[in-house]
Amino acid sequence: MSRVARKETQMARPDPHEKAAALNGGAAPVEPTIDQVRELLFGEKHRSNEQQHRDLETAIAGLRADMLERFSMLESRMADLDRETERRHATAIDGIGSALSDLGAHVRKLAEPRVRK
């Protein structure tokens, strides 16, 4: 048989899947055995991996919440320290100002002429 004749006979043969699809209303037939074999071989591992994924997501969410709480506490502590530093700074400036005033008063006393009796 020639090549052309062989091609024509191959093209003329209907595909078994097409025949089944035509009978099923256009839908391709489902091969449940492949799915069953896949489930038997990999189903448990797949479910195990999904459970581990959910566990990791839960752990990450817990860690995230913990870290956000710690960051909030740290920011609060830093704000408290900032206020304390500002207060000490203001107190130190007041102390320096008072010391300078006292020094000025002392210098004025020294500059006054002494009264002789």
N, CA, C and O atoms as CSV, one atom per row, in Angstrom:
chain,resi,resn,atom,element,x,y,z
A,1,MET,N,N,0.833,-1.156,0.000
A,1,MET,CA,C,0.000,0.000,0.000
A,1,MET,C,C,0.893,1.240,0.000
A,1,MET,O,O,1.941,1.262,0.645
A,2,SER,N,N,0.474,2.249,-0.717
A,2,SER,CA,C,1.289,3.441,-0.814
A,2,SER,C,C,1.100,4.301,0.430
A,2,SER,O,O,0.182,4.110,1.228
A,3,ARG,N,N,1.980,5.218,0.546
A,3,ARG,CA,C,1.921,6.118,1.696
A,3,ARG,C,C,0.627,6.917,1.712
A,3,ARG,O,O,0.016,7.081,2.768
A,4,VAL,N,N,0.219,7.394,0.605
A,4,VAL,CA,C,-0.998,8.192,0.516
A,4,VAL,C,C,-2.211,7.355,0.893
A,4,VAL,O,O,-3.100,7.824,1.603
A,5,ALA,N,N,-2.245,6.128,0.423
A,5,ALA,CA,C,-3.379,5.257,0.731
A,5,ALA,C,C,-3.419,4.938,2.223
A,5,ALA,O,O,-4.485,4.887,2.836
A,6,ARG,N,N,-2.219,4.722,2.799
A,6,ARG,CA,C,-2.163,4.434,4.231
A,6,ARG,C,C,-2.673,5.627,5.044
A,6,ARG,O,O,-3.416,5.447,6.009
A,7,LYS,N,N,-2.281,6.829,4.663
A,7,LYS,CA,C,-2.717,8.023,5.364
A,7,LYS,C,C,-4.221,8.178,5.291
A,7,LYS,O,O,-4.863,8.530,6.281
A,8,GLU,N,N,-4.779,7.919,4.133
A,8,GLU,CA,C,-6.218,8.060,3.960
A,8,GLU,C,C,-6.971,7.063,4.834
A,8,GLU,O,O,-8.006,7.405,5.405
A,9,THR,N,N,-6.468,5.836,4.947
A,9,THR,CA,C,-7.164,4.853,5.778
A,9,THR,C,C,-7.029,5.184,7.251
A,9,THR,O,O,-7.951,4.948,8.032
A,10,GLN,N,N,-5.872,5.734,7.639
A,10,GLN,CA,C,-5.705,6.129,9.029
A,10,GLN,C,C,-6.616,7.294,9.367
A,10,GLN,O,O,-7.195,7.337,10.453
A,11,MET,N,N,-6.745,8.221,8.463
A,11,MET,CA,C,-7.586,9.387,8.717
A,11,MET,C,C,-9.066,9.003,8.697
A,11,MET,O,O,-9.891,9.637,9.355
A,12,ALA,N,N,-9.383,7.985,7.954
A,12,ALA,CA,C,-10.775,7.582,7.838
A,12,ALA,C,C,-11.255,6.835,9.073
A,12,ALA,O,O,-12.453,6.819,9.355
A,13,ARG,N,N,-10.337,6.212,9.818
A,13,ARG,CA,C,-10.727,5.474,11.018
A,13,ARG,C,C,-11.140,6.447,12.117
A,13,ARG,O,O,-10.435,7.423,12.372
A,14,PRO,N,N,-12.243,6.200,12.753
A,14,PRO,CA,C,-12.651,7.081,13.853
A,14,PRO,C,C,-11.835,6.768,15.109
A,14,PRO,O,O,-11.505,5.615,15.389
A,15,ASP,N,N,-11.530,7.799,15.835
A,15,ASP,CA,C,-10.811,7.662,17.107
A,15,ASP,C,C,-11.791,7.105,18.133
A,15,ASP,O,O,-12.923,7.583,18.209
A,16,PRO,N,N,-11.389,6.097,18.935
A,16,PRO,CA,C,-12.322,5.527,19.915
A,16,PRO,C,C,-12.816,6.565,20.922
A,16,PRO,O,O,-13.953,6.486,21.387
A,17,HIS,N,N,-11.968,7.537,21.259
A,17,HIS,CA,C,-12.364,8.577,22.209
A,17,HIS,C,C,-13.411,9.491,21.589
A,17,HIS,O,O,-14.351,9.920,22.259
A,18,GLU,N,N,-13.240,9.784,20.297
A,18,GLU,CA,C,-14.226,10.617,19.620
A,18,GLU,C,C,-15.571,9.916,19.564
A,18,GLU,O,O,-16.613,10.552,19.725
A,19,LYS,N,N,-15.556,8.597,19.333
A,19,LYS,CA,C,-16.786,7.823,19.266
A,19,LYS,C,C,-17.497,7.843,20.624
A,19,LYS,O,O,-18.716,7.998,20.690
A,20,ALA,N,N,-16.725,7.684,21.707
A,20,ALA,CA,C,-17.301,7.710,23.051
A,20,ALA,C,C,-17.793,9.114,23.386
A,20,ALA,O,O,-18.819,9.278,24.046
A,21,ALA,N,N,-17.058,10.123,22.929
A,21,ALA,CA,C,-17.466,11.502,23.185
A,21,ALA,C,C,-18.778,11.804,22.488
A,21,ALA,O,O,-19.633,12.502,23.034
A,22,ALA,N,N,-18.938,11.283,21.291
A,22,ALA,CA,C,-20.182,11.505,20.565
A,22,ALA,C,C,-21.340,10.832,21.284
A,22,ALA,O,O,-22.444,11.375,21.318
A,23,LEU,N,N,-21.108,9.674,21.852
A,23,LEU,CA,C,-22.165,8.960,22.574
A,23,LEU,C,C,-22.511,9.642,23.895
A,23,LEU,O,O,-23.667,9.620,24.317
A,24,ASN,N,N,-21.502,10.259,24.564
A,24,ASN,CA,C,-21.707,10.893,25.865
A,24,ASN,C,C,-22.174,12.336,25.741
A,24,ASN,O,O,-22.187,13.062,26.735
A,25,GLY,N,N,-22.544,12.751,24.591
A,25,GLY,CA,C,-23.027,14.110,24.444
A,25,GLY,C,C,-21.902,15.109,24.276
A,25,GLY,O,O,-22.087,16.274,24.630
A,26,GLY,N,N,-20.766,14.730,23.766
A,26,GLY,CA,C,-19.670,15.655,23.498
A,26,GLY,C,C,-18.593,15.678,24.564
A,26,GLY,O,O,-17.515,16.212,24.302
A,27,ALA,N,N,-18.816,15.135,25.746
A,27,ALA,CA,C,-17.809,15.149,26.801
A,27,ALA,C,C,-16.857,13.981,26.614
A,27,ALA,O,O,-17.265,12.871,26.273
A,28,ALA,N,N,-15.572,14.256,26.846
A,28,ALA,CA,C,-14.559,13.201,26.732
A,28,ALA,C,C,-14.747,12.225,27.885
A,28,ALA,O,O,-15.098,12.646,28.988
A,29,PRO,N,N,-14.527,10.957,27.664
A,29,PRO,CA,C,-14.700,9.985,28.744
A,29,PRO,C,C,-13.636,10.179,29.814
A,29,PRO,O,O,-12.487,10.510,29.522
A,30,VAL,N,N,-14.035,9.970,31.027
A,30,VAL,CA,C,-13.117,10.107,32.156
A,30,VAL,C,C,-12.510,8.745,32.429
A,30,VAL,O,O,-13.201,7.726,32.438
A,31,GLU,N,N,-11.220,8.748,32.649
A,31,GLU,CA,C,-10.505,7.513,32.963
A,31,GLU,C,C,-10.385,7.403,34.479
A,31,GLU,O,O,-9.391,7.863,35.041
A,32,PRO,N,N,-11.351,6.815,35.150
A,32,PRO,CA,C,-11.302,6.758,36.619
A,32,PRO,C,C,-10.168,5.890,37.128
A,32,PRO,O,O,-9.720,6.074,38.260
A,33,THR,N,N,-9.699,4.965,36.341
A,33,THR,CA,C,-8.641,4.090,36.840
A,33,THR,C,C,-7.354,4.865,37.068
A,33,THR,O,O,-6.630,4.579,38.021
A,34,ILE,N,N,-7.053,5.834,36.222
A,34,ILE,CA,C,-5.841,6.649,36.411
A,34,ILE,C,C,-5.964,7.445,37.705
A,34,ILE,O,O,-5.021,7.525,38.492
A,35,ASP,N,N,-7.127,8.026,37.910
A,35,ASP,CA,C,-7.333,8.791,39.140
A,35,ASP,C,C,-7.267,7.899,40.367
A,35,ASP,O,O,-6.732,8.295,41.403
A,36,GLN,N,N,-7.803,6.712,40.253
A,36,GLN,CA,C,-7.747,5.777,41.376
A,36,GLN,C,C,-6.318,5.363,41.665
A,36,GLN,O,O,-5.915,5.293,42.826
A,37,VAL,N,N,-5.543,5.086,40.619
A,37,VAL,CA,C,-4.136,4.706,40.809
A,37,VAL,C,C,-3.358,5.868,41.420
A,37,VAL,O,O,-2.537,5.674,42.317
A,38,ARG,N,N,-3.623,7.070,40.928
A,38,ARG,CA,C,-2.948,8.262,41.478
A,38,ARG,C,C,-3.295,8.426,42.948
A,38,ARG,O,O,-2.428,8.725,43.769
A,39,GLU,N,N,-4.569,8.229,43.279
A,39,GLU,CA,C,-4.996,8.347,44.677
A,39,GLU,C,C,-4.324,7.285,45.540
A,39,GLU,O,O,-3.870,7.581,46.645
A,40,LEU,N,N,-4.258,6.058,45.045
A,40,LEU,CA,C,-3.619,4.987,45.813
A,40,LEU,C,C,-2.135,5.236,46.009
A,40,LEU,O,O,-1.593,4.978,47.083
A,41,LEU,N,N,-1.472,5.741,44.965
A,41,LEU,CA,C,-0.029,5.948,45.060
A,41,LEU,C,C,0.338,7.208,45.852
A,41,LEU,O,O,1.241,7.177,46.688
A,42,PHE,N,N,-0.362,8.310,45.586
A,42,PHE,CA,C,0.076,9.597,46.128
A,42,PHE,C,C,-0.948,10.278,47.021
A,42,PHE,O,O,-0.661,11.348,47.558
A,43,GLY,N,N,-2.105,9.716,47.199
A,43,GLY,CA,C,-3.176,10.372,47.947
A,43,GLY,C,C,-2.810,10.686,49.383
A,43,GLY,O,O,-2.988,11.817,49.836
A,44,GLU,N,N,-2.304,9.706,50.101
A,44,GLU,CA,C,-1.957,9.919,51.512
A,44,GLU,C,C,-0.863,10.967,51.658
A,44,GLU,O,O,-0.940,11.827,52.535
A,45,LYS,N,N,0.144,10.901,50.814
A,45,LYS,CA,C,1.247,11.873,50.871
A,45,LYS,C,C,0.722,13.269,50.549
A,45,LYS,O,O,1.120,14.249,51.180
A,46,HIS,N,N,-0.170,13.355,49.569
A,46,HIS,CA,C,-0.751,14.643,49.204
A,46,HIS,C,C,-1.530,15.241,50.374
A,46,HIS,O,O,-1.387,16.425,50.680
A,47,ARG,N,N,-2.355,14.420,51.027
A,47,ARG,CA,C,-3.106,14.897,52.182
A,47,ARG,C,C,-2.167,15.280,53.323
A,47,ARG,O,O,-2.396,16.268,54.020
A,48,SER,N,N,-1.123,14.500,53.505
A,48,SER,CA,C,-0.140,14.802,54.543
A,48,SER,C,C,0.553,16.138,54.260
A,48,SER,O,O,0.742,16.954,55.163
A,49,ASN,N,N,0.921,16.345,53.016
A,49,ASN,CA,C,1.561,17.613,52.645
A,49,ASN,C,C,0.617,18.788,52.852
A,49,ASN,O,O,1.036,19.846,53.323
A,50,GLU,N,N,-0.646,18.611,52.506
A,50,GLU,CA,C,-1.620,19.679,52.712
A,50,GLU,C,C,-1.792,19.991,54.193
A,50,GLU,O,O,-1.902,21.158,54.569
A,51,GLN,N,N,-1.816,18.958,55.041
A,51,GLN,CA,C,-1.943,19.177,56.485
A,51,GLN,C,C,-0.710,19.903,57.020
A,51,GLN,O,O,-0.835,20.825,57.825
A,52,GLN,N,N,0.472,19.494,56.579
A,52,GLN,CA,C,1.690,20.179,57.003
A,52,GLN,C,C,1.674,21.637,56.558
A,52,GLN,O,O,2.108,22.520,57.299
A,53,HIS,N,N,1.179,21.889,55.363
A,53,HIS,CA,C,1.074,23.259,54.861
A,53,HIS,C,C,0.143,24.081,55.749
A,53,HIS,O,O,0.467,25.215,56.103
A,54,ARG,N,N,-1.011,23.517,56.112
A,54,ARG,CA,C,-1.940,24.220,56.996
A,54,ARG,C,C,-1.307,24.464,58.367
A,54,ARG,O,O,-1.473,25.536,58.947
A,55,ASP,N,N,-0.582,23.470,58.882
A,55,ASP,CA,C,0.096,23.635,60.179
A,55,ASP,C,C,1.133,24.745,60.117
A,55,ASP,O,O,1.240,25.552,61.041
A,56,LEU,N,N,1.892,24.789,59.039
A,56,LEU,CA,C,2.899,25.850,58.878
A,56,LEU,C,C,2.238,27.218,58.775
A,56,LEU,O,O,2.715,28.185,59.367
A,57,GLU,N,N,1.150,27.303,58.031
A,57,GLU,CA,C,0.432,28.575,57.910
A,57,GLU,C,C,-0.065,29.040,59.272
A,57,GLU,O,O,0.007,30.228,59.587
A,58,THR,N,N,-0.568,28.115,60.079
A,58,THR,CA,C,-1.043,28.451,61.425
A,58,THR,C,C,0.118,28.926,62.296
A,58,THR,O,O,-0.006,29.915,63.019
A,59,ALA,N,N,1.241,28.222,62.225
A,59,ALA,CA,C,2.414,28.612,63.019
A,59,ALA,C,C,2.927,29.984,62.587
A,59,ALA,O,O,3.299,30.798,63.431
A,60,ILE,N,N,2.947,30.240,61.305
A,60,ILE,CA,C,3.415,31.536,60.800
A,60,ILE,C,C,2.477,32.644,61.264
A,60,ILE,O,O,2.934,33.718,61.656
A,61,ALA,N,N,1.175,32.396,61.223
A,61,ALA,CA,C,0.212,33.398,61.688
A,61,ALA,C,C,0.410,33.685,63.176
A,61,ALA,O,O,0.322,34.836,63.604
A,62,GLY,N,N,0.676,32.639,63.968
A,62,GLY,CA,C,0.940,32.830,65.395
A,62,GLY,C,C,2.209,33.627,65.635
A,62,GLY,O,O,2.234,34.521,66.480
A,63,LEU,N,N,3.258,33.307,64.896
A,63,LEU,CA,C,4.515,34.050,65.031
A,63,LEU,C,C,4.345,35.509,64.617
A,63,LEU,O,O,4.901,36.413,65.241
A,64,ARG,N,N,3.575,35.724,63.562
A,64,ARG,CA,C,3.342,37.091,63.084
A,64,ARG,C,C,2.625,37.893,64.164
A,64,ARG,O,O,3.006,39.027,64.453
A,65,ALA,N,N,1.598,37.315,64.756
A,65,ALA,CA,C,0.853,38.005,65.814
A,65,ALA,C,C,1.767,38.304,67.004
A,65,ALA,O,O,1.711,39.392,67.577
A,66,ASP,N,N,2.602,37.340,67.369
A,66,ASP,CA,C,3.534,37.525,68.481
A,66,ASP,C,C,4.537,38.641,68.175
A,66,ASP,O,O,4.824,39.480,69.029
A,67,MET,N,N,5.064,38.640,66.954
A,67,MET,CA,C,6.037,39.672,66.581
A,67,MET,C,C,5.387,41.054,66.552
A,67,MET,O,O,5.998,42.027,66.993
A,68,LEU,N,N,4.153,41.158,66.039
A,68,LEU,CA,C,3.465,42.443,66.028
A,68,LEU,C,C,3.234,42.953,67.447
A,68,LEU,O,O,3.362,44.148,67.714
A,69,GLU,N,N,2.893,42.042,68.353
A,69,GLU,CA,C,2.701,42.432,69.754
A,69,GLU,C,C,4.017,42.913,70.363
A,69,GLU,O,O,4.054,43.917,71.074
A,70,ARG,N,N,5.084,42.191,70.080
A,70,ARG,CA,C,6.388,42.593,70.618
A,70,ARG,C,C,6.845,43.931,70.040
A,70,ARG,O,O,7.400,44.760,70.760
A,71,PHE,N,N,6.615,44.144,68.747
A,71,PHE,CA,C,6.978,45.425,68.135
A,71,PHE,C,C,6.178,46.557,68.766
A,71,PHE,O,O,6.706,47.645,68.995
A,72,SER,N,N,4.912,46.301,69.045
A,72,SER,CA,C,4.074,47.314,69.683
A,72,SER,C,C,4.610,47.655,71.073
A,72,SER,O,O,4.690,48.826,71.442
A,73,MET,N,N,4.975,46.629,71.840
A,73,MET,CA,C,5.533,46.865,73.175
A,73,MET,C,C,6.858,47.618,73.081
A,73,MET,O,O,7.125,48.508,73.888
A,74,LEU,N,N,7.685,47.264,72.103
A,74,LEU,CA,C,8.973,47.927,71.912
A,74,LEU,C,C,8.773,49.398,71.547
A,74,LEU,O,O,9.472,50.268,72.066
A,75,GLU,N,N,7.817,49.678,70.652
A,75,GLU,CA,C,7.540,51.065,70.282
A,75,GLU,C,C,7.044,51.859,71.482
A,75,GLU,O,O,7.416,53.019,71.664
A,76,SER,N,N,6.201,51.230,72.303
A,76,SER,CA,C,5.695,51.892,73.502
A,76,SER,C,C,6.843,52.205,74.461
A,76,SER,O,O,6.920,53.300,75.018
A,77,ARG,N,N,7.724,51.238,74.645
A,77,ARG,CA,C,8.880,51.436,75.543
A,77,ARG,C,C,9.801,52.538,75.013
A,77,ARG,O,O,10.318,53.350,75.780
A,78,MET,N,N,9.998,52.555,73.701
A,78,MET,CA,C,10.846,53.597,73.108
A,78,MET,C,C,10.217,54.974,73.289
A,78,MET,O,O,10.926,55.948,73.543
A,79,ALA,N,N,8.895,55.065,73.161
A,79,ALA,CA,C,8.210,56.340,73.374
A,79,ALA,C,C,8.360,56.784,74.830
A,79,ALA,O,O,8.585,57.964,75.098
A,80,ASP,N,N,8.236,55.840,75.774
A,80,ASP,CA,C,8.432,56.166,77.189
A,80,ASP,C,C,9.850,56.672,77.445
A,80,ASP,O,O,10.048,57.665,78.144
A,81,LEU,N,N,10.831,55.979,76.874
A,81,LEU,CA,C,12.229,56.402,77.045
A,81,LEU,C,C,12.476,57.768,76.418
A,81,LEU,O,O,13.242,58.569,76.954
A,82,ASP,N,N,11.835,58.035,75.293
A,82,ASP,CA,C,11.986,59.335,74.637
A,82,ASP,C,C,11.438,60.449,75.521
A,82,ASP,O,O,12.058,61.503,75.663
A,83,ARG,N,N,10.255,60.204,76.123
A,83,ARG,CA,C,9.686,61.205,77.030
A,83,ARG,C,C,10.574,61.413,78.256
A,83,ARG,O,O,10.764,62.542,78.709
A,84,GLU,N,N,11.110,60.326,78.783
A,84,GLU,CA,C,11.991,60.430,79.953
A,84,GLU,C,C,13.263,61.217,79.603
A,84,GLU,O,O,13.732,62.035,80.394
A,85,THR,N,N,13.799,60.966,78.439
A,85,THR,CA,C,15.004,61.674,78.009
A,85,THR,C,C,14.720,63.166,77.846
A,85,THR,O,O,15.523,64.004,78.253
A,86,GLU,N,N,13.571,63.492,77.246
A,86,GLU,CA,C,13.189,64.904,77.093
A,86,GLU,C,C,13.034,65.572,78.462
A,86,GLU,O,O,13.455,66.712,78.657
A,87,ARG,N,N,12.425,64.851,79.402
A,87,ARG,CA,C,12.244,65.417,80.751
A,87,ARG,C,C,13.592,65.680,81.420
A,87,ARG,O,O,13.809,66.743,82.002
A,88,ARG,N,N,14.494,64.702,81.333
A,88,ARG,CA,C,15.831,64.886,81.927
A,88,ARG,C,C,16.593,66.002,81.239
A,88,ARG,O,O,17.328,66.748,81.886
A,89,HIS,N,N,16.421,66.121,79.931
A,89,HIS,CA,C,17.093,67.177,79.187
A,89,HIS,C,C,16.586,68.552,79.654
A,89,HIS,O,O,17.377,69.469,79.874
A,90,ALA,N,N,15.277,68.681,79.800
A,90,ALA,CA,C,14.696,69.947,80.257
A,90,ALA,C,C,15.161,70.265,81.679
A,90,ALA,O,O,15.466,71.417,81.987
A,91,THR,N,N,15.215,69.251,82.549
A,91,THR,CA,C,15.675,69.451,83.922
A,91,THR,C,C,17.134,69.890,83.942
A,91,THR,O,O,17.509,70.771,84.717
A,92,ALA,N,N,17.961,69.279,83.092
A,92,ALA,CA,C,19.383,69.647,83.026
A,92,ALA,C,C,19.541,71.083,82.530
A,92,ALA,O,O,20.387,71.820,83.038
A,93,ILE,N,N,18.747,71.485,81.556
A,93,ILE,CA,C,18.834,72.861,81.046
A,93,ILE,C,C,18.403,73.847,82.123
A,93,ILE,O,O,19.025,74.897,82.287
A,94,ASP,N,N,17.339,73.518,82.862
A,94,ASP,CA,C,16.915,74.382,83.974
A,94,ASP,C,C,18.020,74.494,85.018
A,94,ASP,O,O,18.281,75.582,85.531
A,95,GLY,N,N,18.665,73.382,85.333
A,95,GLY,CA,C,19.764,73.390,86.299
A,95,GLY,C,C,20.925,74.251,85.826
A,95,GLY,O,O,21.507,74.998,86.613
A,96,ILE,N,N,21.261,74.152,84.556
A,96,ILE,CA,C,22.353,74.977,84.006
A,96,ILE,C,C,21.964,76.445,84.055
A,96,ILE,O,O,22.775,77.296,84.419
A,97,GLY,N,N,20.709,76.742,83.685
A,97,GLY,CA,C,20.250,78.138,83.747
A,97,GLY,C,C,20.305,78.683,85.159
A,97,GLY,O,O,20.738,79.816,85.366
A,98,SER,N,N,19.874,77.898,86.137
A,98,SER,CA,C,19.920,78.334,87.544
A,98,SER,C,C,21.362,78.549,87.994
A,98,SER,O,O,21.663,79.516,88.694
A,99,ALA,N,N,22.242,77.651,87.592
A,99,ALA,CA,C,23.650,77.794,87.974
A,99,ALA,C,C,24.252,79.058,87.364
A,99,ALA,O,O,25.031,79.749,88.020
A,100,LEU,N,N,23.904,79.363,86.131
A,100,LEU,CA,C,24.414,80.582,85.497
A,100,LEU,C,C,23.862,81.824,86.188
A,100,LEU,O,O,24.587,82.804,86.365
A,101,SER,N,N,22.595,81.799,86.579
A,101,SER,CA,C,22.001,82.929,87.308
A,101,SER,C,C,22.717,83.129,88.638
A,101,SER,O,O,23.044,84.258,89.005
A,102,ASP,N,N,22.959,82.050,89.353
A,102,ASP,CA,C,23.671,82.133,90.635
A,102,ASP,C,C,25.081,82.670,90.414
A,102,ASP,O,O,25.564,83.488,91.197
A,103,LEU,N,N,25.735,82.221,89.368
A,103,LEU,CA,C,27.094,82.682,89.072
A,103,LEU,C,C,27.065,84.170,88.739
A,103,LEU,O,O,27.936,84.919,89.182
A,104,GLY,N,N,26.062,84.610,87.956
A,104,GLY,CA,C,25.940,86.036,87.633
A,104,GLY,C,C,25.722,86.865,88.884
A,104,GLY,O,O,26.318,87.931,89.036
A,105,ALA,N,N,24.866,86.381,89.787
A,105,ALA,CA,C,24.618,87.106,91.037
A,105,ALA,C,C,25.887,87.165,91.870
A,105,ALA,O,O,26.175,88.194,92.483
A,106,HIS,N,N,26.630,86.110,91.903
A,106,HIS,CA,C,27.879,86.081,92.663
A,106,HIS,C,C,28.894,87.052,92.064
A,106,HIS,O,O,29.596,87.738,92.807
A,107,VAL,N,N,28.984,87.124,90.738
A,107,VAL,CA,C,29.915,88.051,90.074
A,107,VAL,C,C,29.492,89.487,90.362
A,107,VAL,O,O,30.351,90.331,90.619
A,108,ARG,N,N,28.200,89.789,90.329
A,108,ARG,CA,C,27.723,91.143,90.643
A,108,ARG,C,C,28.101,91.529,92.068
A,108,ARG,O,O,28.478,92.673,92.321
A,109,LYS,N,N,28.004,90.587,92.992
A,109,LYS,CA,C,28.383,90.863,94.380
A,109,LYS,C,C,29.860,91.204,94.468
A,109,LYS,O,O,30.264,92.102,95.207
A,110,LEU,N,N,30.657,90.475,93.707
A,110,LEU,CA,C,32.100,90.744,93.735
A,110,LEU,C,C,32.420,92.092,93.107
A,110,LEU,O,O,33.386,92.739,93.511
A,111,ALA,N,N,31.650,92.522,92.146
A,111,ALA,CA,C,31.900,93.777,91.452
A,111,ALA,C,C,31.426,94.977,92.265
A,111,ALA,O,O,31.865,96.094,91.990
A,112,GLU,N,N,30.560,94.802,93.242
A,112,GLU,CA,C,30.076,95.913,94.054
A,112,GLU,C,C,31.201,96.433,94.924
A,112,GLU,O,O,32.011,95.675,95.457
A,113,PRO,N,N,31.223,97.722,95.046
A,113,PRO,CA,C,32.276,98.266,95.932
A,113,PRO,C,C,31.981,97.912,97.386
A,113,PRO,O,O,30.834,97.861,97.831
A,114,ARG,N,N,33.047,97.678,98.078
A,114,ARG,CA,C,32.905,97.316,99.475
A,114,ARG,C,C,32.687,98.579,100.307
A,114,ARG,O,O,33.347,99.603,100.129
A,115,VAL,N,N,31.776,98.460,101.177
A,115,VAL,CA,C,31.487,99.598,102.037
A,115,VAL,C,C,32.399,99.475,103.242
A,115,VAL,O,O,32.432,98.447,103.918
A,116,ARG,N,N,33.165,100.582,103.505
A,116,ARG,CA,C,34.071,100.566,104.659
A,116,ARG,C,C,33.405,101.236,105.838
A,116,ARG,O,O,32.696,102.234,105.706
A,117,LYS,N,N,33.637,100.700,106.904
A,117,LYS,CA,C,33.055,101.276,108.110
A,117,LYS,C,C,34.079,102.001,108.897
A,117,LYS,O,O,33.769,102.555,109.952
